[in-house]
Amino acid sequence: MALAFAADRKNTYVYPWYIADITATKDLESIIGLNIARTFLTVENDFTTMYYDDKTTDEVGAALLKKILADRSFFGSVVSNLYGRAEELKQFCEQSARDTGKKSEEELLEMYSTYTEKLRALRTWGWVPAMMDGISEPFLSAFLMERLRSHLEPLGRAEKTAEYYSLLSSSEKESEVQKEELARLALLVAVQAGENGEQAFALIKAGDEDGLRTSYPDIYRQLTAHTQEFGALTYGYSGPPVSVAYLLSVLKDDLKQEPVKRVKEIHAHFRDIKVQKSALAEELKLPEELRFALEVASELMYMKDWRKGAYQRSYWLMDAVMEELAKRLQISLKEIKYMTLDDVREMFGGDREAWRAKLKERLLSCCALTEHGITKVYEGAECEKLKAELLPKKFVSTGQETEIKGLVAYPGFVRGTVKIVLTVEDMAKLNDGDILVSSSTNPDLIVAMKRAGAFITDIGGITSHAAIVSRELKKPCIVGTKNATHVLKDGDTVEVDAKAGVVTIVSRA
């Protein structure tokens, strides 16, 4: 069975991702009749790369698309289960995060076990929007583009396929990132309306957290409440959550524009999207099946982002339980995230010194193989042997490539300088108008995405984070190139033709 690269990310460990892999290799069968045969994680110096069995992943994606198109009630069950399971998970995590120090070892382990069950229940349905993007094949996107192009050709509008597709598949709902921005801007408007608005703005511009805490405690409490509500946006898999310091840095950028005007722009965008989509569908006389599939794409675009927020909030809240378990084992929070639940149970009942030595090795390099819902973690020689046996050949650029192709997420044309952005730390090198190139994007990169002139990603389809944000910001975006981060380098000059889905290399750095 061939493995294909799926994603990579800094500061992502074995936990909680192995729970998702258990779901992919066992629980998907309950809703689609198929599972992914095998998943594989490699972790080296806190950088995790994820691989999935290529053949069975594509089989699951194709089967899901077929089922969605054949049975409209199935998609309704996807939506209801996602929202319902997410609420159950949220309530459980909020309760579990309380008074962990007073819990017994058995109670903490039971909490961890129940958490995996509830996360698996959500993850099972959460795989649906992810599988529609596929790995080697963007199933829903490919289906829609082909059907839309076929419909437009007799009308003499085939060249408008990407443009129309981008509009018709756009979400009509505010993403989690957009909701946070609106709440943040509302906070600024409220500060501005206050009697000490000018003085408070000066402290915000200066990033003076202590000054705000001391001089304007009410405003500081509002800032803190904002971080509690939206903290999971930057949490990813291991944190940190949104802090007041981070919030102040973003607010400083917000002050470069008119908050009231920006709020109106956002509301106008979502108001206009619905009208524009309806008008275009009527004008083109789209058949019912195509309209339904486009509605599914629109909903999936929202759901994929939303369910990620639900996952991340649970990781954040469960840290209280994980930290207490780690404390009892005399290891760090980071170390316990290199363990599975079975590992934790074994350490409680076994040789803890031997486990501490094993964890030191895992933190340097390890891998996790999941098959049939069972995850095994390897380190040292065993891990290296598995990597040699299982990993696909790494793509190596010849340096002679002249262009890269991918899927249009939002149309447009722009020329600019490439900046490879894989981590939050990389954002500092990106200047206004630069072309942001990443394996995939996440909410913690939103500040850089606002500065960028366009986005290019290795992986992802129309429901990916990059696709969602590009439409909200109206910036050209090409996703699913597979190799952009390998072919392009910092300083390259490129032309991004996000109508044709082509990135042309104009000059090398």
Secondary structure as UniProt FT lines:
FT   STRAND          3..10
FT   HELIX           14..22
FT   HELIX           23..27
FT   HELIX           29..32
FT   STRAND          38..44
FT   TURN            45..46
FT   STRAND          47..53
FT   HELIX           54..70
FT   HELIX           72..96
FT   HELIX           100..102
FT   HELIX           105..133
FT   HELIX           139..152
FT   HELIX           153..155
FT   HELIX           158..160
FT   HELIX           161..168
FT   HELIX           176..193
FT   TURN            195..196
FT   HELIX           197..206
FT   HELIX           209..215
FT   HELIX           217..230
FT   HELIX           231..234
FT   TURN            235..238
FT   HELIX           244..254
FT   TURN            255..256
FT   HELIX           259..284
FT   HELIX           288..329
FT   HELIX           333..336
FT   TURN            337..338
FT   HELIX           341..349
FT   HELIX           352..364
FT   STRAND          365..371
FT   TURN            372..373
FT   STRAND          374..379
FT   HELIX           380..390
FT   STRAND          403..405
FT   STRAND          407..410
FT   STRAND          413..420
FT   HELIX           424..429
FT   TURN            432..433
FT   STRAND          435..438
FT   HELIX           443..445
FT   HELIX           446..451
FT   STRAND          454..457
FT   TURN            462..463
FT   HELIX           465..473
FT   STRAND          477..479
FT   HELIX           484..487
FT   TURN            490..491
FT   STRAND          493..497
FT   TURN            498..501
FT   STRAND          502..507
//
